Amino acid sequence: MRTPIISILLFVIAALFGAAGQFLYKSGADRATGSIGSYLANIRLLGGVVCYILVMVLFVAAFKRGGP
C-alpha cells in the first residue's frame, strides 16, 4: 500500500508544529513566575498549547487520508 502524498505532507507539517510547540511551551514555562495568572496570561505557553492542538488535528487528518 502506498502512502498518499497529502498524508506525508500533513505529517511533516505536524512535525514542524510539534517542534514549535515544544519551543514555545518551554520558553513560556521559563518566563512564568509561578502564579496561576502568569501561566494563563503567558502568550508563549498558549501558543505552545495551540501548536499541540494543531498537531493532533493534522495527525487525525493524515491518518484519515490513508497514512499508515
JOKAQUI-V458654 format. One record per residue. N is the residue number from 1. SS is DSSP state (@ for helix, = for strand, . for the rest). OMEGA is omega in degrees with one decimal (NA if undefined). NEAR is the number of other C-alpha atoms within 10 Angstrom. Layout:
# JOKAQUI-V458654
N_SS_OMEGA_NEAR, N_SS_OMEGA_NEAR
This chain:
# JOKAQUI-V458654
1_._179.6_6, 2_._178.1_7, 3_._178.7_13, 4_._-177.7_13, 5_@_179.5_13, 6_@_177.3_14, 7_@_178.8_21, 8_@_179.1_17, 9_@_178.5_13, 10_@_176.9_21, 11_@_179.1_20, 12_@_178.0_15, 13_@_177.8_16, 14_@_178.5_22, 15_@_178.0_16, 16_@_176.3_14, 17_@_177.4_21, 18_@_177.8_20, 19_@_178.2_16, 20_@_178.5_16, 21_@_177.8_24, 22_@_179.6_18, 23_@_-178.1_16, 24_@_-179.1_21, 25_@_-179.1_22, 26_@_-178.9_14, 27_@_175.8_14, 28_@_178.5_19, 29_@_177.7_16, 30_@_-178.2_12, 31_@_-178.4_13, 32_._-176.9_17, 33_._178.4_11, 34_._178.0_10, 35_._-179.6_8, 36_@_-179.5_9, 37_@_-179.5_10, 38_@_176.4_15, 39_@_-177.1_17, 40_@_-178.5_11, 41_._-176.6_11, 42_._-174.7_16, 43_@_178.4_14, 44_@_177.0_21, 45_@_179.1_25, 46_@_176.3_17, 47_@_176.6_18, 48_@_178.2_23, 49_@_178.5_17, 50_@_178.1_15, 51_@_179.3_22, 52_@_176.6_21, 53_@_177.6_16, 54_@_177.6_17, 55_@_179.9_22, 56_@_-179.9_14, 57_@_-179.9_13, 58_@_176.8_21, 59_@_179.1_20, 60_@_179.4_15, 61_@_-179.1_16, 62_@_-179.6_23, 63_@_179.5_15, 64_@_-179.7_11, 65_._171.8_16, 66_._177.3_15, 67_._-178.1_19, 68_._NA_12
